[in-house]
């Protein structure tokens, strides 16, 4: 039943991202074909998770998990049901707890692809917030799980914080090569920020030269 719900959700998400927004994707070959793997991205909108979800084949939908704030997406029984059954969200306790990353770790142990936002919360459009330590802790627990960085350009303008209906703005996406993040406390945020800055530069360069987009449009 869960697999059917996830597949239906994936179809609905595909309609929104392809026909309402539209997107281009560079570096599609870097996206994981199977789990366990972690996909990280900059975070400016609730659209971010939906767009990332739509980048994968619909058949992979049942094995994709999305790390989400427990206090926001799991605050009521109905919201929790929809989040878990259809969207495949796993709760992250942003305010502490015995093991706030436990559900995310369990998803990786099941062999899922985990979508995670290192900033932890949505920021202003095209502005990178502080890098939280959650990814570093997961890297320490799963040192052999690759991490794929993805830069999203546009969702923060299509559906910024406080808005409910996305404006049809074209989304540009750039996926980088998988890597294994450092677990050094000091070097970790610099490494993640540098990766996203490089992907952002590639994205903006591609916008300046549309012929450079060799992966086509969705």
Secondary structure, 3 states (H helix, E strand, C coil): CHHHHHHHHHHHHHHHHHHHHCEEEECHHHCCCCCCEEEEECCCCCHHHHHHHHCCCHHHHHHEEEEEEHHHHCCCHHHHHHHHHCCCEEEECCCCCCCCCHHHHHHHHCCCEEEECCCCCCCCCCCCCCCCCHHHHHHHHCCCCCEEEEEEECHHHHCCCCCCCCCCCCEEEEECCCECCCCCHHHHHHHHHHHHHHHHHHHHHHHHCHHHCCCCEC
